Structure formats: C-alpha cells, structure tokens
Amino acid sequence: MAAVLVDPSRAPVAFGRRAVPQLFEELQQPQAGRRLRALASLCDLMHDPERLYQTVTGGFLEQLEVLLKDDDPPVRAKTCELLHEVTAHNIGRQALLSSSLLPPLSQLLDDSSASCRRNVHRVLNRLSLLPAGADALLTLVPKLMLKLREEEEEEEEEEEEEEVQVLLLSTLSSCSRLDALPALASDGVSLLGRKLSHRSTNIRREAAAAMMALSVSADGKRQVCEEAVLPVLVDLLQDEDIEVRVNAAGVIMYTVIITSGKQQCLDLDVIPVLLNLVSKDKEEEEAEEEEEEDEDEERKRRRKALIMYSLRALTALAEAPDGRRLLLEQLPLLQRRSEAAEEDQDIRRAAQTAIRVVTWTP
C-alpha cells in the first residue's frame, strides 16, 4: 500500500465548506505548534476565492484578535501573514477595516519579531489602497514616520529592511494623498528628503511619490523650499528610473506654483533640464515607435506624466520674468509639442498653455 504524503508544517484540511471552521477551531488549541500548522493551512486556503469569502463573511476574522496577542512570536507573525493573504482581495480589505483588528495589528509595528513587523507593514500597505483604508490609517502616520526614522538610524543594508522601507513609504504616500497634514506635522518633508538620495531605486521612487503627495498642500510647498529639497529633486530629474523622474517632476510642478519655489528652481537652472525631458521624450517616442509598435501601456502612462508635469512646471516658471526670458528662446521646441498632429491631445493642450503664458504681454 502506497504511503500518504503529509506536510508536517500544515494541519489536515477537512473537505469542502468544513475546512475553514475546522481550522479556526484548531487555532484555539493550547499547543503553539498546532496553531501554527492551522494558520499555515489557512494561508493556503485563502488563495481560493470561495474559502476567502467564507472566512470574511462567516465572522471568523474576529477570532484572530487573540492570536495577534499570542505569546509565541511565530504565531503572531503567521497570523499577520494570514491577514496579508486576506487583504489580497478587496472584500478582505473591507472586512478587516470593519473588524476590531486594526488596533492590535498596529501595536505589532513594535513587535520583537522582524518577520511579524514586516507582515504588518504588508497588511497596512494593502489597506491603504482603499480610500477608506488610507483614512483609517491617518492616525497611524506619526507612528509610521517614527518607524521610518528608526529604519534610517539603523542603516540596515539587508533586502528585507529595504522592503520594509518601501512598504512604509508607499503607505505614507497613500495616506498623504488623502490628507498631507499628519505627515507634514511629523517632519515628513525633512525625513523623506533624506530618502531621495538613497542608493535603492525603489526607495527613491517611493520617497519621491510621498514627497509629491506632501507638496500638493500650501504648507508642503513651503516646507519643500525651506528644507532645501529642491536641489536633490532637480538631480532626480535625470535619474535612470523613469518613475523616479516622474515623481520628482511632480514635486517640482507643485512647488513652482509659489514664488520661493520659482526662484529656487530658476537659481538651480532647472528650465534646461525640464526642456530636455520634453524634447528627449519626444525623440525617444519616435525611435521606439519605429522599433516597437506595442509599447507597454504602463510605460506610456509614465512617459506622458513626465512630459505633462514638465510642461506644467515650465508654464509656472514662465510667470517669472527670468523664466519667461529663457523660455522665449525655446519657443520652437514648445511649438513642436503643441502642433504635431500625432501628439497626445493632453500634451498638445499643455504645450499650448505654456506658449500662451510665455508669449503673454501686458
């Protein structure tokens, strides 16, 4: 008789709809090993939409609160991993937000287990994808800023630590797009500004995205100017990663709305850099159209955003006499963007607006 292969790291799973209730019953066992095996099996089951739906609609999530406070670190970490699997779907994110699990979950940001802390950040990041989730996490922003500062002080070079920083920055970005004030009040511009020069492309990208969210508000624009962040952002306009360039251009676009932002950017000679982005991307587009007709849609979106942000920044800089003088010399470039029949309609309109401001006379 052939032997039955059994995974010792998983609990046996009952058939059909009995599987989820049976495993949650197993979670109440006093032995940590049995709880861990049940959690591992539940994590596997959450890949099945039917079992996920049964879990979030059957009142089972509330039973996890006691496990978030379990004495055994691996149990706490595995419980957070289960919640991460649950929040892979919108129905799971909504269920978690409606539960009582968010306060005990957020307390695990200070857990002794690195695995547990990382899983908490993964859950919070997925929750922030929903507007309701970002709103629920706003009260946590000061603590998230503190954790980001701690990560910076530890200066860990491990890949796992980089993942935590990326998750933190992404969550802060989502929350700040909803309301920038909590992050601004927590010295967010200064802290994020230091992350803009990080060796990791992923961290630079997320830090610039979060900075763009902060720069939308008037206070954010002022702090970007006061914290000497603009020189770093101007350098990032030439970063090798297009998303970093897009986000840096977005911050500059918002910041040059105010007078001090205009003056600092003009002093940094940003106009030639922005013009180069506008002209360079046009040349790249034409070259790529010849080589590859089916360009990735996501890359097209990023390229369009980079050009739009650059044109809008140039438009705002043209409101200053020195900016207008420099841009009058570059009208042919803007006109090419505004007149080409094959040009994207939004880019054409943005270029036309820039020309009107540059050529405006009292």
N, C-alpha and C positions, 0 to 999 in steps of 0.2 A: 504494500500500500504506500502510495506516494506521501511524503511528509508535507504538511501545510506550512507555508512560509508565513511567519508572523513578525511584524515590525515591533521590536520591544519598546521603541520610543513612542508608539501610538497605542491608544486604548482601542479595544474592539468596538466596532461600529454596528449598531443594530440596523435592520433593514428598513428602508423607506422613511416614513414620517416619524418613526420611533427613534431614529438616530439622534436628533438634536436633543429631545427631552432626556434620553438615556445618558448622554454625555454631560448634560448640565447637572443631572443627579450625581454623576461621578465627581463633579467639581466640589461636592460637599464632603468628600471623604477626608479623613484626617491626615492621611499619608500624602506628603508633598509630591512624591513620585507618581501617584495615581492622578493627582490633579494636573500635573504637567502632561502626562500622557493624554488625558482627556482634552486639554487645551490644544495639544498638537493635532489631535484628530478633528477638533472643531475648526482649526485654522484651515485644514484640508477641505472640510465641508463647505466653507464659505466661498469656495470657487464655484459652487453650484448655486445658481440664482434662486432655485426653489428652496434650498436649505437656508440661504441667506434671508430670504423673505420670511420664512418660518421663524427664524431667530429674532428678527427685529419686530415682527408683528405679534409674536407669541408671549411677549413680556419677559423674555429670557435675559435681555441685556442688563436689567437692574440687578440681576443676581451676581454680576461681575464686580459690583462695588466692593464687596468684602474681599475679593481676590486682589483688587488694587491696593489693599492694605495688608496683604498677606505677609507673614514673617519671612517667607522664603523668597530671596531675590529672583531666582529663575522663574518662579510662579508669577511674580509681578511683571517681569519682562515678557513672559509668554502671554499674559493677559493683555498687555498693551499691543503685542503683535496680533492677537485676535481682533482687537478693536481696529487695528490698521487694516486688516483684511475686510472687516465690516464696512469701513469707510471708503472702500474702493468704489462703492456704488452710491449714487445719490440718496437712495432710500435709507442706506445705512448711516450716511452723514446726518440726514434729517432726524433719524431715530436717536442718534447719540446726542444731538443738540436738545432733543426733547426729554432726555433722561436726566438723572441726577448724577451722572458720572463725570461731568466736566470738572467740578471742584477737586475730587480726589485724584483725577487724572493729572491736573495741572500741578498738584503737590509733588508728583513724581518727577518734575523737572529737576528736583534736587536729590533724586534717588542715588543711593550709593552704587548702583549698577549702571555702567555705561550703556549696556545693551537696553536696559529699561528706559533710560533718558532718551536714547536715540529713537526708540519706538514711540515714545510720547511725542517727540518732535514730528515724526512722520504722521501721526494721527492729527495733531494740531494743524499741520500744513494742509492736509486734505480737508479738514473742516473749514479752513479759511477760503477754500474755493467757492463756497456758498456765501452770498452776501450776509445771510443770517449768521453764518459761522464766523465771518470776519467781525461782525458786530458783537457776537458773544465773546470774542477773544480780545476786544479792545481793552478791557480791564486788565488783561494779562500783559499788555505791551510794555509797561515799565519793567516787569519781571523778565520778559524776553530780551529787553535791552540789557539788563543786568547780566543775563546768561551770555549774551553776545560779547560783552565786555570781559567776562571771565574766560571765554574761549580765546579771546585775544591775548589776555595776560598769560595764559598757559602756553601759548605759542606751540601747540601740538602740530606736528607735520604729518600725522597719520591720515590715511584716506578716510577713515571713519570720522575723524574730527572735522575734516573738510565737509563731509556730508551733513553733519550737524549744523555747521555754519551756513551752508547753502539753504537748508531747510528753515533755519531761523530767519535768514534774510528774506526768503520767499514769503514766509508767514507774515513778517513785519510789512512787507510790500503790500500784500493783500489787505491787511488791516489799515494801513496808512492811506490806501486809495479810498477807503471809506471815510476815514477821519484821521488827518495827519497830526492833530494836536497832541495826543498821548505820546507819540514818538518824538515830536519836537520838544515837548516838555521834559523828555528823558535824555536830552543831549544827543538826539538822534543824528543830527547833521554832522557833528564832530566825529561821532563813532563810525558812522557809515563812510565819512570822508576818508578815514584811515584804511577802510576795507577796499577802497577804489584802487589802491596800489598793490593789492595782494597778488602774489605770484600765480594763484589759481584763477584760470579764466572763469570758472563757474562762480567763484566768489565775487570777482569783479563785476560780472554780469548781473548778479542778484543785488549787489550793493548799489550799482548804478540804477537799477529798476526801482529799488526802495527810495533812493535819493530823488528820483523823478517824481514819485508819489508825494514826497515831502515838499518839493519845490512848487507844487500847484498852489499852495496857500501863500498869502502875503508874508506871513511870518517865516515860512520856509524859504522863500526867495531872499528875504533879508538875511537869514542865517547862512545861506549858501554863500552870500557875498562876504559876510563878516568872518566866516570860518576859513577863508582862503581855499575854498574847494574848487573854484573855477579853473585855476592852473592845471590841476590834475585832470579835470574833465576835458579841457582842451587837448591834453595829451591823449586822452582816451578816444578822441575822435579819429585817431589813427591806429587804434588797437586792431590786432589781427582778427578778432572775433566781431562779426557784423552786429550781433545783438548788443555787445558792449558799446559799439559805436552808436547804435540806435538810441540806447538809453542815455548815453552821455549827451547826444544831440538834443534829446528831450528835456533834460535838465537845463541845458543852455537856452533852449527855446522859451521855457517858462521864466528863467531868471532874467533874461534881457528885456523883459517887459518893464522892469523897474530901472530907474536912472542909474543907480550904482551898478547894477548888473550890466547895463550897456557899456558904461565907462570902463569897467574892469575887463570886459571882453574885447573892447577896442584896444585897450592897453596891451592885452595879450595877443593882439594881431590875429584874432580868430576868423576874420572875414575871408582871407585867402584859403584857410583850411575848410571852411564851410563851402566856399565856391568850388574847391577841388572835389569835395564829396558830391556836389551836384553834377559837375561835369564828368568826373571819373565814373560815377554810376551809370551815366548815360552811355559812355563808351563801353562799359562792361556789359550793359544790357544788349547793345548792338552786337558785340562779339559773341555773347552767349546765345543770342537768337540764331546766329549762323551755325554755331556748334551743336546746340541742343534746344530743340523747339519746346520740349516738355519740361520746362524748368520747374523745380519743386515749388508748389504753391506757398509753402511757408517762407521760403527764401524770397519769393516775390513780394510777399507781405512785408517782410523786414526791409527789403530794399526800398519799397515805396515809403515806408515810415521814415527811413533815414533821409530820403530826399525831401519829404514833406516837412519834417522837423527842421532841416537845414534851411529850407526856403522861408519858413515862418520866422526862424531866428534872424535871417538876413533882413526880412521885412521889418522886424522890430529895430534892428540896428540901423536901418536906413532912416529912422526917425531922428537920429543924432546927426548933426552937421558933418562930423568927420566920417561917419558911416555912409552917409549919402554921397559924399565926395568920392570915396573909394568905390562905391557900387556903380556910380555913373560911368566909371571907366570900364565896368564889366557888363554893361547892358547887353551886348551881343550874346553872351552866354545865357542870360536870363530869357532873352527873346527866343533863343533856340528851344528852350524848355516850354515856352508859352505858345509857340506857333506850330510845332510839329504835329501833323495830323494823326500820327500813330501814338502820340504821347497819351499817357493816362489822363483822364479828364480832371481828376482832383489835382494832379501835379500841374497841369496846364493852368488851372484856376489859381493855384498858389503862386505860380511864377508870374501870372498877370497881376495879381495883387502886389507882389513885390515890386514889379515895374512901376505900377501906379504910385506907390509910396516913394520910390527912388526918384521918379521924374516929377514929383509934385512941386509946384511953385506957388507961393502966396499970391 
